[in-house]
Amino acid sequence: MKNELLVVIGANAAGMSAASKLRRLDTKKKILVFEKGKHPSFSACGIPYLIGGEVKSAKNLIARTPEEFLLNQNIEVKIQHEVLEIDVSKKRILILSLLDKTEFWQKYDDLLIATGTSPISPKLPGIEAKGVFAFSSLESGKSADRYIQKHQPKTAVIIGGGYIGIEMAEALLHLGMKVSLIDMAPQVMATLDPDMSEIIAAYMKKEGVDLFLGQKLESLEMDDSRTVSVVVTDKKRIKADLVILGIGVKPNSKIAEAAGIQIGAGGAIQVNKKLETSAEHIWAAGDCAESYHLVSGKEIFISLGTVANKHGQIAGINISGGKAEFPGVVGTAITKFKDLEISRTGLSEKEANQEGMDYDVALIESSVFSSYLPDSEKITVKLLSEKASGRLLGGQIVGGKGAGKRIDVIAIALQAKMTARDLVFADLAYVPPLSGVWDPVQIAARQLVK
């Protein structure tokens, strides 16, 4: 007998992508989605740009409302409903309505866990102070935005030098704040190698960000109104009217683990290529689920909206009765700080060393487009290839406008298991205002085949 009800836990990228895909394939199956927050299907990646003023309203970050999902796709979305427990044997979930504080059980035929991630918040003195924010939802982004508009902070400290930290530094500079950034690592953007990170750090300093790297956060001090006033590290005291926590995220997998569902890489839910978990009729997709890394050959925890949406597509197909498989990831990511674009894919040197790989490295500096044209900006490209076979292992790019998205060429090369020589002779486009006759990624690849 065909299963008739899909219940989805989580109404963002993976959950709604799966629900929408299933609805296109099956117009009869009932789809019921439970979301803890107040908004389904919003762009978490847009929060720094909301705070920085580039996005004029939080409403612009919401793709669809529950009413629109019901009207246009016959998908029922219940917001402010938190799932507390999964009862695998009875195929039901326990739900808490955050609206009236009542609890109830909901049966399912198929279940998709798409619970995403939560920001890592260190248990330190003062972390509960007013003026301290981490972004776990659109509401948390709106709260920070309202706080900034009301209190007009002059000094901001960002904890963490990853993607959120970099993007928030730009946003707060744009608002006229004095910005400091603290990271326990000796570099910003720890997913890049130090030689590439140094370029970013130098640019950030030039633009007015004070960097305190290799420093451990110890506490936050508050004033009499319990508002944050000072950030204390193991080396320094830094004045702060506002603190942004960008330390990282962890997968929301506790309810799955408590239900006896197998947990895998990085605490994410273990899944196969069809996004099936260890429990029958239960799938997991998005940031809460692990992914297979095509270069390392290992399962990993990776939190990216691009991956979450693709997971959702695969899960939706398979819940409808299809046999789709998720091919894997290469860890492609991109960000920017003001006019500097930053991207990476595959393995860094640190990761290649951890995998015990024997590799060659190319590091080149070139121009984003033909250098004889005015305003041609610098681009630095780093490539890694396997020493024995020449197979590309990873790439990193830092440079001016037009640099960052070149990482996509390297990402495709990694997925296709291309060698450095293959990349040298790839038929890429050329016109002087957009590229040199040899694209910078090909110049780097040429170094590897000399």
SVG drawing of the C-alpha trace seen along z (x, -y; Angstrom):
<svg xmlns="http://www.w3.org/2000/svg" viewBox="-5 -56 63 58">
<polyline fill="none" stroke="black" stroke-width="0.4" points="0.0,0.0 1.4,-3.4 2.3,-5.7 -0.1,-8.7 1.4,-11.2 4.8,-12.8 5.7,-14.8 8.6,-17.1 10.5,-18.5 11.9,-21.9 10.6,-24.3 13.7,-25.8 16.0,-25.0 16.1,-21.1 12.6,-20.6 10.7,-22.9 12.8,-21.8 11.9,-18.2 8.2,-19.0 8.0,-21.1 9.7,-18.4 7.4,-15.7 4.4,-17.8 5.4,-18.2 5.8,-14.4 2.8,-13.4 -0.3,-15.7 -2.2,-13.4 0.1,-12.7 -0.6,-14.8 2.4,-16.9 2.6,-18.4 5.5,-20.5 6.4,-21.5 8.7,-24.5 9.9,-25.7 10.4,-29.3 8.0,-32.0 9.0,-31.9 9.4,-29.0 11.7,-29.2 13.8,-32.3 17.3,-33.2 19.6,-32.9 22.5,-33.8 20.9,-37.2 20.9,-38.2 24.3,-40.1 23.0,-42.1 19.7,-42.9 21.7,-44.2 24.1,-46.1 21.2,-47.9 21.6,-46.4 18.3,-44.4 15.7,-46.9 13.2,-44.7 13.3,-41.2 10.2,-40.4 12.5,-40.4 14.3,-37.4 11.1,-35.3 10.6,-33.2 7.0,-32.1 4.6,-32.3 2.7,-29.3 -0.4,-30.6 1.3,-30.7 2.6,-27.1 -1.0,-25.9 -2.6,-27.9 -0.1,-27.3 1.2,-23.8 -1.2,-22.2 1.6,-21.9 0.5,-22.6 3.1,-24.4 2.6,-24.8 5.0,-27.4 6.0,-27.8 5.6,-24.0 8.7,-22.3 9.2,-18.6 10.3,-17.1 10.5,-13.4 10.4,-10.8 8.7,-7.4 10.1,-5.2 8.2,-2.0 4.8,-3.8 5.7,-6.1 4.7,-9.3 6.3,-12.5 5.6,-14.5 5.1,-18.2 5.0,-21.2 2.9,-24.1 4.8,-27.3 1.6,-29.2 -0.5,-27.6 2.1,-25.4 0.1,-22.2 1.7,-18.9 0.3,-16.4 1.3,-13.3 1.3,-13.3 1.4,-10.1 3.4,-9.8 3.9,-7.4 7.1,-8.9 9.2,-11.3 11.9,-13.8 14.2,-15.3 15.4,-18.7 16.3,-20.4 19.3,-22.3 21.9,-23.6 22.3,-25.8 25.0,-28.3 27.7,-27.3 27.4,-29.4 30.2,-29.0 29.3,-28.6 31.2,-31.6 30.5,-34.3 28.4,-37.2 27.3,-35.4 23.7,-36.1 24.3,-39.9 22.1,-42.3 23.7,-43.2 25.1,-39.7 23.7,-38.0 24.0,-34.7 22.0,-34.0 19.8,-30.9 16.7,-32.2 15.3,-35.2 13.9,-36.4 17.4,-36.5 18.5,-38.6 15.6,-40.9 16.3,-41.2 19.9,-42.3 18.7,-44.7 16.2,-46.3 18.8,-46.5 21.3,-48.3 18.7,-50.8 17.5,-51.5 20.9,-51.7 23.2,-52.8 26.3,-50.9 29.6,-52.5 32.0,-49.6 31.4,-46.0 33.3,-42.8 32.8,-39.7 33.8,-36.4 34.9,-34.1 36.6,-34.7 34.7,-32.5 32.0,-33.3 29.5,-34.9 32.3,-36.8 33.7,-38.2 30.2,-39.2 29.2,-40.8 32.4,-42.8 31.5,-44.3 27.9,-45.0 28.9,-46.7 31.7,-48.8 29.0,-49.9 27.0,-51.1 29.9,-53.2 31.0,-51.1 34.5,-50.4 34.9,-46.7 37.1,-44.2 37.3,-40.5 38.6,-37.8 39.5,-34.2 41.2,-31.5 42.8,-30.3 46.0,-32.2 44.2,-33.2 40.8,-34.3 38.9,-31.9 40.3,-28.7 38.9,-26.8 41.7,-28.4 45.4,-27.9 47.4,-30.5 49.1,-32.0 45.6,-32.8 44.2,-33.9 47.0,-36.5 45.7,-38.3 42.3,-38.6 43.7,-39.7 45.8,-42.4 42.8,-43.7 40.5,-43.7 43.1,-45.6 43.5,-48.2 39.7,-48.6 39.7,-49.3 39.0,-46.0 41.1,-45.3 42.1,-41.6 42.9,-39.7 43.9,-36.3 45.2,-33.4 43.2,-34.7 40.8,-32.7 37.6,-34.2 37.3,-34.1 34.3,-36.2 32.0,-39.1 31.6,-41.9 28.3,-43.8 27.4,-47.3 24.8,-48.0 22.0,-47.5 23.4,-44.0 24.4,-45.2 27.7,-44.0 30.6,-46.4 33.9,-44.6 35.1,-41.4 37.9,-39.6 40.3,-37.3 43.4,-35.5 45.5,-38.5 43.3,-41.6 40.2,-43.5 38.3,-45.0 35.4,-47.6 32.2,-46.5 28.7,-47.9 27.7,-45.0 28.9,-41.4 28.2,-39.0 28.9,-35.3 30.1,-33.6 32.0,-30.7 30.4,-28.1 27.3,-25.8 26.4,-22.2 23.9,-19.9 20.5,-19.6 20.5,-15.9 19.6,-15.3 16.0,-14.2 17.2,-11.7 19.9,-10.3 17.4,-10.0 15.2,-8.0 18.0,-5.5 18.8,-6.8 22.4,-6.4 24.6,-9.5 27.6,-10.0 30.3,-12.5 30.5,-15.6 27.4,-14.7 25.2,-14.9 22.6,-12.2 24.0,-9.3 22.4,-8.8 23.0,-6.8 23.1,-8.2 19.3,-8.2 19.2,-10.3 17.7,-7.4 18.6,-7.1 19.1,-3.9 15.3,-3.9 12.8,-2.7 10.7,-5.4 12.8,-8.2 14.9,-10.4 17.3,-13.3 18.4,-16.2 20.2,-19.5 22.6,-20.8 21.6,-18.1 22.6,-15.3 26.1,-14.2 27.4,-14.3 29.9,-12.3 33.0,-14.2 34.1,-13.3 37.8,-14.2 38.5,-12.8 36.1,-9.8 34.7,-10.3 31.4,-11.4 31.5,-14.9 29.3,-17.4 28.9,-20.5 26.5,-23.4 25.7,-25.1 22.5,-26.3 23.4,-24.9 23.9,-21.4 20.7,-21.6 18.6,-22.5 20.1,-19.6 19.6,-17.2 15.9,-18.3 15.5,-17.5 16.9,-14.0 14.8,-13.3 11.7,-14.5 12.2,-12.3 12.9,-9.2 9.9,-9.8 7.8,-9.8 9.1,-6.3 12.0,-7.3 15.6,-6.0 17.7,-9.2 21.2,-9.3 23.0,-12.3 26.4,-12.3 28.3,-14.1 30.0,-17.4 33.4,-19.0 32.9,-21.7 32.6,-24.7 31.9,-28.0 32.2,-31.7 32.0,-35.0 33.1,-38.6 34.5,-41.3 33.8,-44.7 35.6,-44.5 37.5,-41.3 36.0,-38.0 37.0,-34.8 36.2,-31.2 37.4,-27.7 36.6,-24.1 38.0,-20.6 40.8,-20.1 43.1,-22.6 46.8,-21.7 45.9,-21.1 43.1,-18.7 45.3,-17.0 47.9,-16.4 45.3,-15.0 44.3,-12.5 48.0,-11.5 48.0,-12.7 51.1,-13.4 50.4,-16.5 51.8,-19.4 50.9,-23.1 50.6,-26.0 50.1,-29.6 49.9,-32.4 48.9,-36.0 47.3,-37.4 44.7,-39.8 40.9,-39.2 40.8,-40.4 43.3,-41.6 45.9,-43.7 46.2,-46.3 42.6,-47.5 42.0,-50.1 40.9,-48.9 42.0,-45.3 42.2,-43.9 44.4,-41.3 43.5,-37.6 45.4,-35.0 44.7,-31.4 46.0,-28.3 45.6,-24.8 46.5,-21.4 46.9,-18.2 47.8,-14.6 51.5,-14.1 51.2,-10.6 48.2,-11.1 47.9,-14.9 44.2,-14.7 43.1,-18.0 42.4,-18.0 41.4,-21.6 41.5,-25.2 41.3,-28.6 40.8,-32.1 41.1,-35.6 40.8,-38.7 38.8,-41.6 35.5,-41.8 35.0,-38.8 37.5,-36.6 35.4,-34.6 33.0,-32.7 35.9,-31.3 36.0,-28.7 33.1,-27.0 35.4,-26.0 37.6,-24.2 34.6,-22.7 33.4,-21.1 36.9,-19.9 37.0,-18.2 33.6,-16.6 34.8,-15.3 38.0,-14.0 40.0,-16.1 43.8,-16.4 45.7,-19.7 46.5,-19.0 42.8,-18.6 42.1,-22.0 45.0,-23.6 43.3,-22.6 39.7,-23.2 37.9,-25.4 37.1,-28.5 35.7,-31.8 37.9,-34.8 37.3,-38.5 39.6,-41.2 37.2,-43.0 36.3,-39.7 39.4,-37.5 42.9,-37.1 43.6,-34.8 44.8,-32.3 42.3,-32.3 44.0,-32.6 42.8,-29.1 44.5,-27.8 47.7,-29.7 47.8,-28.0 47.1,-24.6 50.0,-25.1 52.3,-25.5 51.3,-22.0 52.1,-20.3 55.5,-21.9"/>
</svg>
